[in-house]
Amino acid sequence: MSYTETTTTAETPRLNLQPLAMDAKGTDRRLSYDELKNTPTPIGTPTWRPQAHASLVDHLKDACDVLGVTVKGEAHLTSRNDARYFGLFEVGLPTAHNEISSVLGLRNSHDKSFKAGVCAGDAPFVCSNLCFSNEITLGRKHTAGLNSLVVSNLMFEAVARLLDARSKQDERIARLKEISLSDRNAHDIAVKSMRNGACAPTQLANVVDQWHDPEHAEFKPRTAWSLQNAFSNVWRKTPHLTPHRSAALAYTFNDCLSNVG
């Protein structure tokens, strides 16, 4: 299968993927791809096969290439002495909303803190607020059977599934834009979302502030789409948590919005 590229611009990335942060302890490193290739990978054991961060990036790009999708921009971040990795990739996949770009996220760890995984999402060009629709893990924390060929096949399958789900995500965005929310509705959903893990309790006030006074005029309409972007604005400093928080927000929205709008 293949996907038709958008033709609005050349290969210049349109998203600002650089303002990333990952670790509150200040161990973040923003790296180029060449620098990422030079980060060390621990020696494996008979039951644990850590995957090099750059190798997973290569597998993701190879999968996109086979599927006919161009990677238009990328950003790489490590933390904890390069043991944890998170990468963002803007991909040339058409969306039904011209103000939104498709993004793939990739994460990996060498300290067994989380499984390697790839996720798909979107970000408005005006602010690059990330929100992921789902995540597919690659194996079970780098078990012994996770060799390069297996990882390559898993990555291809994961990326293909995520790209195929693009149309469903477009439908979801259109629905969020149609659902009007009162301040009372928005406040109630924000609190429930926080309790479900969509943000830290200390971030709730910032979410509410973004709802009442959004950073960008595009989110002034009082809709569920604007509320989602109030959350994703707050998520900017912790992109590695965005897949989990996106899932928590989607769960809450599905539960709360069925009786709204």
N, C-alpha and C positions, 0 to 999 in steps of 0.2 A: 504494500500500500504506500501511497505518497500523499503529500499535502501541498496545495497550491500556495505559493508565497504571496505575501502582500507586496504591493508595488508603490507604496506611498513615498518611500525614501530608498536610498541605497543601503549598503550594509552598515551604515553608521548606527550604533545603538541609540535608541530614543529614550531609554530609561536611565536615570541616574542610579546605578547599582552600587555606588561606592560608600554611602554613609551607613556602613554596617557596624554593629557592635555585637559582642557575643558573651563576654564574660565580665561580670561585675568586679572581679578581682584584678582587672587591668592586665590580663595576660594576652589580650587580642593582638593578632598580627595580620595586617592586610598584605597579601602577597600577589605577585604576578604568577602566571602559570609556570614560567621557568623557575621561579623561586619555590613554588609548590613542589615541583619535581625533585628539588634538592632536600626536602624535609625527610627525616629518617622514618623508616617503618620498622617496628619492633620485630625481632626474630620470633617466628611462630613456634608452636608446640604441636604435638600430635593431635590435640583436640581444639586448637585455636589457630586460625589462619588470618592474621590481620591483612587488610588490603591497603596498598599505598593510596593516599588521597588522589594523587595525580592519575593513577591507573583507573580509578573510578570515573574521573573526569573524562579520560580518554574513551572509556566504554560508553559514557553518556553521549559524547560527541559522535562516536561511531554509530550509535543507534539512531541519532537524529539524522545523520548523513544517509544512512540506508533508507530511512523513512522519508527522505526528501525535504527535511526541515533544516533551515540554516540557523546556526547560533549567531545572533547579531551582537551580543554583548555578554560579558561575564565578569564576575567579581569573586574573589576567594578570600576566605577568612579562616584563621586557625586560632586556637587558644590552648591553655594548659600545656605549654611547651610543645606545641604543634600536635598534641594528642587528639584534639577534636577539630573537626573541619566542617565548614558550611560554605556552600557555593551557590551562586545565583546565575541563571542563564536566561537572557531574553531570547526568545525563539521566534522565527518568522512564521508564526501560525496565525492565519486569519481569525479574527473575532467578529462577532456581530455588532460590536460597539467600537466605533473608531477611536474613542478616547482611551481605550484599554489595550494593554499589550499582554501577550502570553509569556509566562515565566515558568521555568523549571527550577526546583531547588534540589540540592544534593547534600547529604550529610554523611559523615563517617566518623568513627572514633577508634583510637588505638589504646584506650584505657578501659574498654569494655563498658563505657558509660551508657551507650545506646547503640542500636543496630544501624547499619548502613541503610539508607533509604533515599528514594527519589520521590518528589512530589510536584504536582502541577498547580498553577494558580494564575493570578492576574494582578496587574497593577495599573492604576490610572496614570497616564503620561504626566499629568499635571503635578503629581506628588510622589509617584513611585511607592505608594502605600501597598504593601504586599498582603495578599490573602490567598491561602491555598485551599483547594477544594478537597484534596485527599492525598494520602501518602501510601506508597507501596514499599515495604521493607525488602531488602535483598538478603535473604538467608536469615539465619538465627545467630546473630552476634559472631559472625565469622567462624563458623564451625569447620571441622576438618575437611568437609566435602566442598568447601567454597573455593574452588580454584578459578583460574582466569577464564577458562571456557564457560564454566557454570555462571560466573558473574556476568560475562558478556551476554549470555542468553537471557539471564534474569533481567539485565538492564534493558535489553531490546524489548522484552515482553512488557516490562513496566512502563517504559516510555510510550510504547504503542498504545497500551491501555489508557494512559493518561491523556494522550493526544486525541484518542477516539472519544473521550468524554468531554471534549471542548464544547460541543454543541449543547450538552446538558448544562454546563456552566454558564453559557450565554443565556439560556432560558432562565436560569436562576437569577442572573443579574437583572434581566428585564423585569422579572417578577418583583425583585427588591425595589426597583425604581418606581413601580406602580403602587406600592403599599405606603400609604400615608400614616404618619405617626404623630400623635400629640406628644407634648413634653412628658405628660404623665406616663403614656405608653413607653416612650423611650427610656425614661428613668427606671421603670419597672423591669424592662427587658435588660437594661444595662446591669442592674443589680443581680438578676438571675444569671446572666452571662458570666459575671465575675464569680459567682458562687460555683458555677460549673467549670471554671478554670480558664475563661477567655481573657482574663487579665489578673494581675495581682491586686489584692485589696487596696494597696497604696496607689494604684494607677486609676482607680475608679473615678476619682475626682477629675483627673485629666481627660478621661473619656467623656464625662459629662460636659466639661469645658469645651471640648471639640464639637460636641453636639450643638451647644448653644452658640458658640462662636468659632465656626470651622476655619481652619487655616486657609482654605481655598473656597472661592465663591461657588464652585461647582457642587459643593456639598451643603449649600444653604437650603435647598428644598427639604422639607420635613418628611423624609422617606426612610425606609429601612436601609436603602443603599447608603444614605448619608450616615446613618448610625453605624453601619459596618465600617465605613471609612473613619469614623471617630475612633473605633477600636484599632484599626490598622495603622492609624497615625501614631498611636501610642506604642504599637509593636515595633516601630522602626529600630529601636535600640537593642532589640533582642531577636534578630531574625531566626536564630536556631530554634526558638520557642514558637515561632509563627505557625508551623504545621499543627502542633498540638492545640494552640489557642484558636486557630481557624476552625478546627474540628469542634471545639467546645462552643464556639460562637454559632456555627452552623446547626449544631444540635439544639441550642437554645432557641435560635430563630425558627427552626422547624416546629418546635413545641409551642412557641408563643405567637407566631404570626398567622397560624391557621385561622384564628378568630379575629384577625385585624385586617383592615383594608377591604 
